[in-house]
Amino acid sequence: MRHLLSTKDLSRDDAILILDTAAQMAATQEREVRKLPTLRGKTVVNLFFEDSTRTRISFEAAAKRLSADVINFSAKGSSVSKGESLKDTALTLQAMGADAVVVRHWASGAAYQLAHGGWLHGSVLNAGDGTHQHPTQSLLDAFTMRRHLVSDPTGADLAGLTVAIVGDVLHSRVARSNVHLLHTLGAKVVLVAPATLVPVGIEPWPCDVVHTLDEAIEAYDIDALMMLRVQRERMTGGGSAFFPSPAEYTRLFGLDGDRMRRLPDHAIVMHPGPMNRGLEISAEAADSDRSVIVEQVANGVAVRMAALYLLLAGEEGAQ
């Protein structure tokens, strides 16, 4: 595996290798000295064309804890804002000796173009491209589910679990990545969204689709409930074209204390962040004992350490 671009590219064995490696990385982060020498001499570039807090800082922390040199590149204030193309930016990074480029871009397919355009010799990790894919987010979600819902998570998949993903599926690269990865790992996936926020052509996706959260809670024995952010910045009119009002959306799709208490006792509540508190999730649900939202952020560092390690340490390091 030279690049990490999409969860559709991962086999079950690939995914489990990353998750097991992440478990080993997480164990090292509990030590007094958390830094490893594994990627000393390697250069990792964080190339972000979209704003990000969690993902960018998480990748930076992961690379630094593996002793890599890190260059943070933001489109704002760079030559990109002057009209420089993705190709010329990539050639500049290649000239700087980048061993890996972590890219987040507003255009779907940008990471693939960067990986296969012939401009870079190093590895490309997709940190989110448009509404397409966000593979490390879905891997950290799966890692979190394994820790809470599988009795012996080492080497295990998620067979037998039911995961409901609720909200703005249409604009969500997190939902797309999770559907494919969770299916590969054996879980049943249920998408919950208004018809206006369900992608056209969803029929071949390996999942069920229902149109209210109450229906999903009644019809399925849910092990993990993942709430998606309503991405109003990607919606014409700030969301008004997709649902009547924020209050109506919350009434049908928001997770509050009452709905949370109707879930099975062991069920966990997840969110990729950032949250719109009071819209897709209430403060009571977000801050409850069932919530693993903060833990997802911590697990993201271990998962991204694993991805960088497996891509850059070579076959010997992967073994």
Stockholm file with secondary structure:
# STOCKHOLM 1.0

chainA/1-319         MRHLLSTKDLSRDDAILILDTAAQMAATQEREVRKLPTLRGKTVVNLFFEDSTRTRISFEAAAKRLSADVINFSAKGSSVSKGESLKDTALTLQAMGADAVVVRHWASGAAYQLAHGGWLHGSVLNAGDGTHQHPTQSLLDAFTMRRHLVSDPTGADLAGLTVAIVGDVLHSRVARSNVHLLHTLGAKVVLVAPATLVPVGIEPWPCDVVHTLDEAIEAYDIDALMMLRVQRERMTGGGSAFFPSPAEYTRLFGLDGDRMRRLPDHAIVMHPGPMNRGLEISAEAADSDRSVIVEQVANGVAVRMAALYLLLAGEEGAQ
#=GR chainA/1-319 SS CCCBCCGGGCCHHHHHHHHHHHHHHHHHTTSSSCCCCTTTTCEEEEEESSCCSHHHHHHHHHHHHTTCEEEEEESTTSGGGGTCCHHHHHHHHHHTTCSEEEEEESSTTHHHHHHHSSSCSSEEEEEEETTTBCHHHHHHHHHHHHHHHCSSCTTCCCTTCEEEEESCCTTCHHHHHHHHHHHHTTCEEEEECCGGGSCTTCTTSSSEEESCHHHHHHHSCCSEEEECCCCGGGSGGGGTTTSSCHHHHHHHHCBCHHHHHTSCTTCEEECCSCCCBTTTBCHHHHTSTTBCHHHHHHHHHHHHHHHHHHHHSHHHHHC
#=GC SS_cons         CCCBCCGGGCCHHHHHHHHHHHHHHHHHTTSSSCCCCTTTTCEEEEEESSCCSHHHHHHHHHHHHTTCEEEEEESTTSGGGGTCCHHHHHHHHHHTTCSEEEEEESSTTHHHHHHHSSSCSSEEEEEEETTTBCHHHHHHHHHHHHHHHCSSCTTCCCTTCEEEEESCCTTCHHHHHHHHHHHHTTCEEEEECCGGGSCTTCTTSSSEEESCHHHHHHHSCCSEEEECCCCGGGSGGGGTTTSSCHHHHHHHHCBCHHHHHTSCTTCEEECCSCCCBTTTBCHHHHTSTTBCHHHHHHHHHHHHHHHHHHHHSHHHHHC
//
